[in-house]
Amino acid sequence: NNFSERMLRLEKLIEASSLFRTSLEGRFALDIMRSVLQTAVAARAPLQEYIMSVLRTPPAIVAAAPGLLTPRVWAAANPQPSPPD
């Protein structure tokens, strides 16, 4: 039950801070961003590095091979160093 309540709270915080959510187009944009972020978290891709890398990828590469930019594939191709013990 606590997990469900925490997830609902997160959703409400995101909705409250997203001013563009009031239009249909804004809601679509919010849903896409949330989906990308949750997928990256599930793939254990570092969010900032993943998003910056994808945004900096030239459009021609994105059009030619969009599957290479999914969070799971990106995380496998860009392993993160383990923190020192």
Backbone hydrogen bonds in HBPLUS format (Angstrom, degrees):
<---DONOR---> <-ACCEPTOR-->    atom                        ^
c    i                          cat <-CA-CA->   ^        H-A-AA   ^      H-
h    n   atom  resd res      DA  || num        DHA   H-A  angle D-A-AA Bond
n    s   type  num  typ     dist DA aas  dist angle  dist       angle   num
A0005-GLU N   A0001-ASN O   3.00 MM   4  6.27 160.3  2.04 153.4 158.9     1
A0006-ARG N   A0002-ASN O   2.87 MM   4  6.09 154.7  1.93 149.9 157.0     2
A0007-MET N   A0003-PHE O   2.96 MM   4  6.22 156.6  2.01 150.8 157.0     3
A0008-LEU N   A0004-SER O   2.99 MM   4  6.22 159.1  2.03 149.0 154.6     4
A0009-ARG N   A0005-GLU O   2.92 MM   4  6.09 152.5  2.00 143.8 151.7     5
A0010-LEU N   A0006-ARG O   2.99 MM   4  6.22 158.1  2.04 147.3 152.5     6
A0011-GLU N   A0007-MET O   3.06 MM   4  6.33 158.0  2.11 146.6 152.3     7
A0012-LYS N   A0008-LEU O   2.99 MM   4  6.27 160.2  2.03 150.1 155.0     8
A0013-LEU N   A0009-ARG O   2.92 MM   4  6.18 153.9  1.98 151.4 158.8     9
A0014-ILE N   A0010-LEU O   2.96 MM   4  6.19 159.4  2.00 152.0 157.2    10
A0015-GLU N   A0011-GLU O   2.94 MM   4  6.15 165.6  1.96 152.9 156.9    11
A0016-ALA N   A0012-LYS O   2.90 MM   4  5.98 157.6  1.95 144.7 151.0    12
A0017-SER N   A0013-LEU O   3.11 MM   4  6.21 147.2  2.22 142.5 150.0    13
A0018-SER N   A0015-GLU O   3.35 MM   3  5.23 154.4  2.42  97.7 105.1    14
A0021-ARG N   A0018-SER O   3.27 MM   3  5.74 166.2  2.29 116.4 118.8    15
A0027-ARG N   A0023-SER O   2.92 MM   4  6.14 150.0  2.01 145.3 153.5    16
A0028-PHE N   A0024-LEU O   3.00 MM   4  6.30 153.6  2.07 147.4 154.1    17
A0029-ALA N   A0025-GLU O   3.01 MM   4  6.30 159.4  2.05 147.2 152.5    18
A0030-LEU N   A0026-GLY O   2.92 MM   4  6.16 156.4  1.98 147.0 153.3    19
A0031-ASP N   A0027-ARG O   2.92 MM   4  6.15 158.9  1.97 148.8 154.2    20
A0032-ILE N   A0028-PHE O   2.96 MM   4  6.22 155.4  2.02 151.2 157.7    21
A0033-MET N   A0029-ALA O   2.97 MM   4  6.20 167.8  1.98 152.6 155.8    22
A0034-ARG N   A0030-LEU O   2.91 MM   4  6.05 162.6  1.94 150.7 156.0    23
A0035-SER N   A0031-ASP O   2.97 MM   4  6.06 154.7  2.04 141.8 148.7    24
A0036-VAL N   A0032-ILE O   2.97 MM   4  6.23 162.0  2.00 154.4 158.6    25
A0037-LEU N   A0033-MET O   2.94 MM   4  6.14 166.8  1.96 152.8 156.6    26
A0038-GLN N   A0034-ARG O   2.91 MM   4  6.05 164.8  1.94 150.2 154.4    27
A0039-THR N   A0035-SER O   2.96 MM   4  6.03 154.1  2.03 145.2 152.6    28
A0040-ALA N   A0036-VAL O   2.93 MM   4  6.12 156.7  1.98 149.5 155.8    29
A0041-VAL N   A0037-LEU O   2.97 MM   4  6.21 156.7  2.03 148.7 154.9    30
A0042-ALA N   A0038-GLN O   2.98 MM   4  6.17 158.0  2.03 143.1 149.1    31
A0043-ALA N   A0039-THR O   2.93 MM   4  6.16 142.4  2.08 142.3 152.8    32
A0045-ALA N   A0040-ALA O   2.98 MM   5  5.24 167.7  2.00 156.6 155.7    33
A0044-ARG N   A0041-VAL O   3.05 MM   3  4.94 153.7  2.12 100.5 108.5    34
A0050-TYR N   A0046-PRO O   2.86 MM   4  5.92 165.5  1.88 165.7 170.6    35
A0051-ILE N   A0047-LEU O   2.91 MM   4  6.03 178.1  1.91 161.6 162.2    36
A0052-MET N   A0048-GLN O   2.98 MM   4  6.01 166.8  1.99 150.6 155.0    37
A0053-SER N   A0049-GLU O   2.97 MM   4  5.95 154.9  2.03 142.4 149.7    38
A0054-VAL N   A0050-TYR O   2.97 MM   4  6.20 163.0  2.00 154.0 158.4    39
A0055-LEU N   A0051-ILE O   2.89 MM   4  6.05 164.1  1.92 152.8 157.6    40
A0056-ARG N   A0052-MET O   3.02 MM   4  6.07 139.1  2.19 139.8 149.8    41
A0057-THR N   A0054-VAL O   3.22 MM   3  5.23 154.3  2.29 100.9 108.6    42
A0061-ILE N   A0058-PRO O   3.00 MM   3  5.54 127.6  2.28 114.4 126.6    43
A0062-VAL N   A0058-PRO O   3.18 MM   4  6.55 159.6  2.22 152.4 158.7    44
A0063-ALA N   A0059-PRO O   2.91 MM   4  6.09 161.7  1.94 151.5 155.8    45
A0064-ALA N   A0060-ALA O   2.97 MM   4  6.09 148.5  2.07 138.8 147.6    46
A0065-ALA N   A0061-ILE O   2.91 MM   4  5.97 160.7  1.95 154.3 157.7    47
A0068-LEU N   A0065-ALA O   3.20 MM   3  5.83 157.9  2.25 116.8 122.3    48
A0069-LEU N   A0066-PRO O   3.06 MM   3  5.56 162.2  2.10 114.5 120.2    49
A0074-TRP N   A0070-THR O   2.85 MM   4  5.93 169.8  1.86 167.8 171.3    50
A0075-ALA N   A0071-PRO O   2.87 MM   4  5.89 162.5  1.90 146.2 150.9    51
A0076-ALA N   A0072-ARG O   3.10 MM   4  6.29 151.5  2.19 142.2 149.5    52
A0077-ALA N   A0073-VAL O   3.02 MM   4  6.25 148.7  2.13 146.6 155.1    53
A0078-ASN N   A0074-TRP O   2.91 MM   4  6.03 128.4  2.18 144.7 159.1    54
